[in-house]
Amino acid sequence: MIITDLLERNARLYGQEVSLVEINPSEERDRAETWWEFNLIESADQDAPYRREMSWKDFDRRANRFANLLLSRGVKKGTKVAILLMNCLEWLPLYFGILKAGCIAVPMNFRYASDEIKYCLDLADVEVLVFGPEFISRIDTICNDIPDVKMLFFVGKDAPEYAEDCISLMSFCSSSAPPIALNEDDDAAIYFSSGTTGFPKAILHKHRALYHSCLTEQNHHSQSREDVFLCIPPLYHTGAKMHWFGSLLSGSKAVLLRGVKPEWILRAVTEEHCTIVWLLVPWAQDLLDAISAGRVQLDRYRLDQWRLMHVGAQPVPPSLIRRWLDVFPHHQYDTNYGLSESIGPGCVHLGVENTHKVGAIGKPGYGWETRIVDERGEDVASGEVGELIVKGAGVMDCYYKNPEATAEVLKGEWLFTGDMAREDEDGFIYLVDRKKDVVISGGENIYPVQIEDFLRTFDKIKDVAVIGLPDPRLGEITAAIIELKENVTSTEAEINEFCKALPRYKRPKKIFFDTVPRNPTGKIEKPVLREKYCHGRLVEVQITG
């Protein structure tokens, strides 16, 4: 099956029911609209957030209109069409319109600078770009330097002169499904790797992978027609969209919240009757901190219907989940592991019945197989550390135009994740660290995630990242970059005293107090920290050597 078939089924069966809601708490109330015939829910409460909603029927009609616009401009099956938008009600209909036209959807990271946008457009051979008002200044600087992009469509008011008004043009196009035949072996989407280890790679997925992620997500979290999914992370990333695929499969409502303040999250859960919320670690941390500090009073919100909180996209500190379950003891909890190369979350998941194994990422997900192997690709013994590899219908087709990189990670049907892991006696998998992040100090392998998890148990620490610094004698030493909680002070001596509970070789040799940078999907940007803290040391080591 193709995911566009699911949209058409929902439009047919649940046409007048709400499919998507957009809430923007910080938006001006006189915001310029982009969709025609939108439904704006006004409230007597002048502090009410800006809200729009869309039915399943309108979702499908708008996807058809965009598909027919593309086809009217002569695009062919396989044309790459990029989306550069903030989360909004328009995002998913445009994505599905691209697929319905037989084109390949290319979601773009909204944090990309102009040079990164150009790099990714060139890498993916994009011919059509759809972008929003937040990106005008960035597109301005490259619009004359992307000759392969033949069409630029603008979503918003007052399109720049080099782009066309997408929504106005769509209003003249048919809302009927275009006559494009699709099958599971057709190319569907190009996603970009997070770039935490350098420039992003273009990850090509076929339609079968997208549909498989629907089945995996619904199997793991049992979405029903009564569920309401609160989606906060960016839609350009596989994680947010593939979790939403559970709502697509069940025909249930989802809410796009543009903001991460704890009170905004709780208000959205209350007013939209959300039952499932997917959070990134920093947002869960902020929410718990706001509750413990008294800035948020839970009795002001209606949360009884909230049944499931799940976390993914990065290693999850066990201490955070124990805190969460102390505050929300009635919640089911799950964690999900995946990569963009495995169509996002789900190739490993904990399972709501396995809260006693908090700290593990879980067991193979629905339709997935896993192994943990050594450098020769042979299985390691239970309890030993090796590289996690996965196999399933959601594995990428390739890194687009990069056969060398593809060959490094795809060996037969197995995807080598680059994540170091171990499996316990019950078959639960624990992440140890990224293969590239392992610090080798005096011949000893040190896994930064283990030190990070330990340091996060210190009640003054909000976030922490551990990296390796070059050292002329040991090769590398560990450094901890520590972000303290608000209105809290600490010293290097206090941190060192706390770390005495660690084995001596695991204790950080350097302590820095700083902000821990994370990308939009919550992953620590360790290359940024290495550039900041290693640069001078690299010179020093070279001179000393």
Order of alpha helices (4+ residues) and beta strands (2+ residues): alpha-beta-beta-beta-alpha-beta-alpha-beta-alpha-beta-alpha-beta-beta-alpha-beta-beta-alpha-beta-alpha-beta-alpha-beta-alpha-beta-alpha-beta-beta-beta-beta-beta-beta-alpha-beta-beta-beta-beta-beta-alpha-beta-beta-alpha-beta-alpha
